[in-house]
């Protein structure tokens, strides 16, 4: 009988969470649609467990046009009202409205820098990689939060941005003993 792989404790044994840990979390992202998805989902997660949002992700993908920021930027109040009725989403008006505004700011970053990905990874290179792995924020997360809020985004606080940086592989934060950990 094969010994199970050692994983970060936080993913537990829920198959959805284990698959997220094994296949996505900490893998470097260089696709703007995936960046936008992560921003929206991390904002939706504020105050909730990540597993709650993972369980709703397919509903989000349908409701938010597969996370196409151009389409989401065109959502209006009527569309947000409809989203508020969708039981597959976190029905928090502020979070849903922020997704629309964040899409517009995301598109502005793309227009200014060629892609959100280019902008984000340039920002990441400007900050030292060494940091406290157990912290819930970092100098880069604080910088990105401030910059994104300056550009009009909401639900992008330092803790949310730190979690995003971990998820998209800017930080490699798999715990010691985890089979995904790189030195």
C-alpha positions in Angstrom: 0.0 0.0 0.0 1.4 3.3 -1.1 2.1 5.9 1.6 -0.1 9.0 1.1 1.7 12.2 0.0 2.5 14.6 2.7 0.7 17.9 2.1 0.3 21.3 3.8 -2.0 20.8 6.7 -4.5 23.5 5.6 -5.9 21.5 2.7 -7.1 18.8 5.0 -8.6 15.8 3.2 -11.5 17.3 1.3 -11.0 16.1 -2.3 -11.7 19.5 -3.8 -9.2 21.2 -1.5 -6.6 18.5 -2.0 -6.9 18.9 -5.8 -6.6 22.7 -5.5 -3.5 22.3 -3.3 -1.9 19.7 -5.6 -2.7 21.2 -9.0 -3.1 25.0 -8.6 -1.9 26.6 -5.3 1.5 28.0 -5.6 1.9 27.3 -9.4 3.1 30.5 -11.1 0.3 32.1 -13.2 1.0 34.1 -16.3 -2.5 34.2 -17.8 -4.6 37.4 -17.3 -7.9 35.5 -17.1 -6.6 33.4 -14.3 -5.3 36.5 -12.5 -8.7 38.1 -12.8 -10.4 34.9 -11.5 -8.1 34.8 -8.5 -8.7 38.4 -7.7 -12.5 38.0 -7.8 -12.5 34.8 -5.9 -10.1 36.0 -3.2 -12.3 39.1 -2.8 -15.4 36.9 -2.5 -13.6 34.8 0.2 -13.0 37.8 2.5 -14.4 36.7 5.9 -15.1 33.1 4.7 -13.2 30.0 4.3 -11.4 29.3 1.0 -13.1 26.0 0.7 -16.5 27.7 0.7 -15.4 29.7 -2.3 -13.8 26.7 -4.1 -17.2 25.0 -3.8 -18.8 28.0 -5.5 -16.1 28.5 -8.2 -18.0 26.8 -11.0 -21.0 29.0 -10.2 -18.7 32.1 -10.3 -17.3 31.0 -13.7 -20.8 30.8 -15.2 -22.1 34.0 -13.5 -18.9 36.0 -14.4 -18.6 35.1 -18.0 -15.7 32.6 -17.4 -13.9 35.6 -15.8 -13.6 37.6 -18.9 -12.9 41.1 -17.5 -14.2 42.8 -20.7 -17.6 41.2 -20.2 -17.7 41.7 -16.4 -16.7 45.4 -16.8 -20.0 45.9 -18.7 -22.2 44.5 -15.9 -24.7 47.0 -14.7 -26.9 47.4 -11.7 -29.5 45.1 -13.1 -27.0 42.4 -13.6 -25.7 42.8 -10.1 -29.3 42.5 -8.8 -29.5 39.2 -10.7 -26.2 38.0 -9.2 -27.6 38.8 -5.8 -30.3 36.2 -6.5 -27.8 33.5 -7.5 -27.6 31.1 -4.6 -24.3 29.7 -6.1 -22.5 32.9 -5.2 -21.5 34.7 -2.1 -24.4 37.1 -2.1 -22.8 40.2 -0.7 -23.6 43.3 -2.8 -20.3 45.0 -2.0 -18.3 42.0 -3.2 -20.4 41.6 -6.4 -20.2 45.3 -7.2 -16.5 45.4 -6.5 -16.0 42.6 -9.1 -17.4 44.9 -11.8 -15.3 47.9 -10.7 -12.3 45.7 -10.4 -12.8 44.4 -13.9 -12.6 48.0 -15.2 -9.5 48.8 -13.2 -8.0 45.5 -14.4 -8.6 46.5 -18.0 -6.9 49.8 -17.4 -3.8 48.1 -16.1 -3.8 45.9 -19.2 -4.1 48.9 -21.4 -1.3 50.7 -19.6 1.1 47.7 -19.3 0.2 45.3 -22.1 -1.1 42.8 -19.6 -1.9 42.5 -15.9 0.6 39.7 -15.7 3.4 41.9 -17.0 2.5 44.6 -14.5 2.1 42.2 -11.5 5.4 40.3 -12.1 7.3 43.5 -12.6 5.9 44.7 -9.2 6.9 41.3 -7.6 10.5 41.6 -8.9 10.8 45.0 -7.1 10.4 43.4 -3.7 12.8 41.0 -1.9 11.8 37.4 -1.9 12.9 36.9 1.7 10.0 37.4 4.1 8.3 35.8 7.0 6.6 32.7 5.6 4.1 32.6 8.5 2.9 36.2 8.1 -0.5 37.0 6.7 0.8 39.9 4.7 4.1 41.1 3.1 5.6 44.3 1.9 4.7 43.3 -1.7 1.1 42.5 -0.7 0.8 45.9 1.1 2.2 47.7 -2.0 -0.1 45.9 -4.4 -3.1 46.6 -2.1 -2.3 50.3 -2.0 -1.7 50.5 -5.7 -4.8 48.5 -6.7 -7.0 50.6 -4.3 -5.5 53.8 -5.8 -6.7 52.4 -9.2 -10.2 51.9 -7.8 -10.2 48.3 -6.8 -12.0 47.0 -3.7 -11.6 43.9 -1.6 -7.9 43.9 -2.3 -6.5 44.5 1.2 -3.0 43.3 2.2 -4.2 40.0 3.5 -6.2 39.3 0.4 -3.3 40.2 -1.8 -0.9 38.1 0.2 -3.2 35.1 -0.2 -3.4 35.9 -3.9 0.4 36.0 -4.2 0.6 32.6 -2.6 -2.0 31.1 -4.8 -0.6 32.4 -8.1 3.0 31.3 -7.3 4.7 34.6 -6.6 5.4 33.1 -3.2 6.3 29.5 -2.8 4.8 28.8 0.6 4.2 25.1 0.7 5.2 24.0 4.2 8.2 21.9 5.1 7.4 18.2 4.5 4.9 19.0 1.7 5.6 17.1 -1.5 5.0 20.4 -3.5 7.6 22.4 -1.6 10.5 23.8 -3.6 13.6 25.0 -1.8 
